[in-house]
Amino acid sequence: MQSHRFIAVGKALAALALSLVVLTAMFAPAAAGEVRFGKNVRIGGHDFSNQTYDSKHRARIYLYNGKPRKEGCVWRKDGHGGRVKVCHLQRK
């Protein structure tokens, strides 16, 4: 009888520990990363070599099968102190 009680307590503690790990992972901030494109990097046939993007300098690239209305790339403010490179490009 005593061993069954210890097993039940052990399972309850394991479930509690697992739920704490899951909650910690949910509320932990995302890791800050940086993407550096090296030599000969092409996106949709367009050259994006030697460019660096992080949380303050981001890129949003739209690829179209036909000719886009506003073709090319422009830098825009993102409203949070950073900049976003918005590109409307035709696939080559």
ABEGO torsion letter per residue (X at the ends): XAAAAAAAAAAAAAAAAAAAAAAAAAABBBBBBBBBBBBGBBBGGBBABGBBBBAABBBBBBBBABBBABBEBBBBBAGAGBBBBBBBBBBX
